[in-house]
Amino acid sequence: MRRVLAIILVGIVGAGIVAAQAAPPTVDQILDKYVQALGGKAAYEKLTSRVSKGTFELPAQGLTGTVEIDSKAPNKSLLLVELTGLGRIQQGFDGVVAWADNPQGGVRELSSQELSVAKRGAMFQQAIRLRELYPKMTLQSQEKVGQHNTYVIEADPGDGSLRRMYFDTESGLMLRSVVERDAPEGRAAFDLLLEDYRDVDGIKIPFTAHGMTPNAEYVIKLTEVKHNVPLEDAKFAKPRAP
């Protein structure tokens, strides 16, 4: 019987039914595939700014509103959320200073790890400059994100925070990003699921984002994305305290 089984197994392998496990790709190969999946480096380098508008929801609180995300090369950004019944929430980076403003806490300047995370997030060409932003990156594992298989890359920027990026093994697109950093309540994870990629001016943009923070869960759904819109630098400056 053992001889029969051995012959059967040899036949299966010989027929190619059992395939040798392929070696996983390198970090560089995964990142290169990601850039190509988004539209390529050349397409990114044609863009100088982006204005995205859509809806913002806090499902657990039953709050809805609007969101606008303005970005300008090389490293300016502004997130503006208007929530019915709560007011305006803003966070920005003007190229030097990162700041936040909300109805409860007012205007404050970000520092330390919070500043460095915000600075990286404001990099307009972040997707094609990941190697520069994260000097140390390692391929950790393969994990599922929904129904998709992903390669998980852990990125260490050297400031004590960590970022895990989940890249679809088929499409190459980033489906999830988890940033771990220090927060007032201790070590905290900020989780973002990226969905509904659409082509806008030659590059792919995720039109839906599900975010999970230690204090809240939110959903952003974009309705409009425009590139190369003139944006004044003053738009990104920290507001004056009342």
C-alpha positions in Angstrom: 0.0 0.0 0.0 2.8 2.4 0.9 4.4 1.7 -2.6 1.1 2.5 -4.3 0.7 5.7 -2.4 4.2 6.7 -3.2 3.6 6.1 -6.9 0.4 8.1 -6.8 2.2 11.0 -5.1 5.0 10.9 -7.6 2.4 11.0 -10.4 0.6 14.0 -8.9 3.8 16.0 -8.5 4.9 15.0 -12.0 1.6 16.2 -13.4 2.1 19.6 -11.8 -1.0 19.2 -9.5 1.3 19.9 -6.5 3.3 23.0 -7.2 6.4 24.1 -5.4 5.7 27.1 -3.2 7.0 30.2 -4.8 9.3 32.5 -2.9 7.6 35.6 -1.6 8.4 38.9 -3.4 10.9 41.3 -1.9 9.8 44.6 -0.2 11.1 46.5 -3.3 9.1 44.3 -5.6 5.9 44.9 -3.6 6.5 48.7 -3.5 7.2 48.8 -7.2 4.0 46.9 -8.0 2.1 49.3 -5.8 3.4 52.4 -7.6 2.5 50.8 -11.0 -0.9 49.8 -9.7 -1.6 53.4 -8.8 -0.7 54.6 -12.2 3.1 54.9 -12.2 5.7 57.4 -11.0 5.4 59.6 -14.1 1.7 60.1 -13.6 2.2 61.2 -10.0 4.9 63.6 -10.9 2.5 65.5 -13.2 0.3 66.5 -10.2 0.9 69.5 -7.9 -2.2 69.5 -5.8 -5.4 67.7 -4.9 -8.8 68.7 -3.6 -11.0 65.9 -2.4 -14.6 66.4 -1.1 -17.2 64.0 0.2 -19.1 62.8 3.3 -17.9 62.1 6.8 -19.8 59.8 9.3 -19.4 58.8 12.9 -21.7 55.7 12.9 -21.7 55.1 16.6 -22.5 58.7 17.5 -25.1 59.0 14.6 -23.2 62.1 13.3 -22.8 63.0 9.6 -21.3 65.8 7.7 -18.9 66.8 5.0 -15.2 66.5 4.5 -12.6 68.3 2.4 -9.0 67.2 2.1 -6.6 69.6 0.5 -3.1 68.6 -0.4 -0.3 70.6 -2.1 3.2 69.5 -3.2 5.6 69.0 -1.7 4.2 68.6 1.9 1.2 70.7 2.8 -2.2 69.3 3.8 -5.5 70.3 5.4 -8.3 68.1 6.6 -11.6 69.9 7.2 -14.7 68.1 8.6 -18.0 69.9 9.2 -20.3 67.8 11.4 -24.0 68.6 11.9 -24.5 69.5 15.6 -20.8 69.4 16.5 -19.1 72.0 14.3 -15.8 72.2 12.5 -12.8 69.9 13.0 -9.5 70.7 11.3 -6.0 69.3 11.1 -3.2 70.7 8.9 0.5 70.9 8.1 1.9 74.0 6.5 5.3 72.4 5.7 6.8 73.2 9.1 4.0 73.3 11.7 1.3 70.6 12.3 -1.8 71.7 14.1 -5.3 70.6 15.1 -8.5 72.5 15.9 -11.8 71.2 17.2 -14.7 72.7 19.1 -13.8 71.0 22.4 -10.0 71.6 22.6 -9.5 74.6 20.4 -6.3 75.2 18.4 -3.2 73.3 19.4 0.2 72.6 17.8 1.3 69.0 17.4 4.7 67.9 18.6 7.0 64.8 19.0 5.7 61.6 17.4 2.4 63.2 16.5 4.2 65.8 14.5 6.4 63.4 12.6 3.4 61.2 11.8 1.5 64.2 10.5 4.5 65.4 8.5 4.8 62.0 6.7 1.1 62.0 6.0 1.3 65.4 4.4 3.9 64.3 1.9 2.0 64.8 -1.5 3.9 62.1 -3.3 4.0 59.8 -0.3 3.0 56.7 -2.4 6.1 56.9 -4.6 8.5 57.9 -1.7 7.8 55.3 0.9 11.4 54.1 0.9 12.5 57.7 1.7 9.9 58.1 4.5 10.6 54.7 6.1 14.3 53.8 6.1 13.6 50.3 7.6 10.9 48.1 6.0 10.4 44.4 6.4 8.0 41.9 4.9 6.2 40.4 7.9 3.5 38.0 6.7 0.5 37.4 4.5 -2.9 38.2 5.9 -6.5 38.6 4.7 -8.1 42.0 4.4 -11.7 41.1 3.7 -11.6 38.5 0.9 -8.2 39.7 -0.4 -4.8 38.1 0.4 -2.2 40.8 1.3 1.5 41.1 1.9 2.1 42.9 5.2 5.1 45.3 5.3 6.1 46.8 8.6 7.7 50.2 8.2 9.9 51.8 10.9 10.5 55.5 10.4 12.8 55.7 13.4 10.7 57.9 15.7 9.2 55.2 17.8 6.1 54.8 15.7 5.4 51.9 13.4 3.2 51.5 10.3 1.9 48.2 8.8 0.9 48.4 5.2 -1.3 45.7 3.6 -0.8 45.3 -0.2 -3.2 43.1 -2.3 -1.2 40.2 -3.7 -3.1 40.4 -7.0 -3.7 44.1 -7.7 -0.8 45.5 -5.8 -3.0 48.2 -4.2 -2.7 49.1 -0.5 -5.9 47.9 1.2 -5.1 48.7 4.8 -2.7 50.9 6.9 -2.2 50.7 10.6 -0.1 53.3 12.4 1.0 52.6 16.0 2.2 55.6 18.0 2.2 57.0 21.5 -0.9 58.8 22.6 -2.1 60.4 25.9 -3.9 57.1 26.8 -0.8 55.1 26.0 0.3 53.1 22.9 -2.5 53.4 20.3 -3.3 52.0 16.9 -4.9 54.1 14.1 -6.4 51.7 11.5 -7.5 52.7 8.0 -9.2 50.4 5.4 -9.0 51.7 1.8 -11.7 50.7 -0.7 -13.3 51.6 -4.0 -10.2 52.7 -5.9 -11.1 54.8 -9.0 -8.9 56.4 -11.7 -8.6 60.2 -11.6 -6.2 61.9 -14.0 -4.2 58.7 -14.5 -3.8 57.6 -10.9 -6.0 55.5 -8.6 -7.6 57.1 -5.5 -9.5 55.2 -2.8 -12.9 56.8 -2.7 -13.9 55.1 0.6 -12.0 54.9 3.8 -13.0 53.2 7.1 -11.0 54.5 10.0 -10.7 53.2 13.5 -9.0 55.1 16.3 -8.9 54.4 20.1 -11.9 56.8 20.6 -14.0 56.5 17.4 -14.8 54.8 14.1 -15.4 56.9 11.1 -16.2 56.6 7.4 -15.2 58.9 4.6 -16.8 58.6 1.1 -15.4 60.9 -1.5 -17.7 62.3 -4.2 -15.2 64.6 -6.0 -11.5 64.6 -6.6 -9.7 67.4 -8.6 -6.0 67.7 -9.3 -3.7 70.7 -10.0 -6.1 73.1 -8.3 -4.5 76.5 -7.3 -4.1 76.5 -3.5 -2.7 79.4 -1.5 -0.1 78.5 1.2 -2.0 80.5 3.7 -4.8 77.9 3.5 -2.6 75.5 5.5 -1.5 77.8 8.2 -2.4 77.3 11.8 -5.5 79.3 12.7 -5.2 82.0 15.3 -6.7 81.2 18.6 -9.8 83.3 19.3 
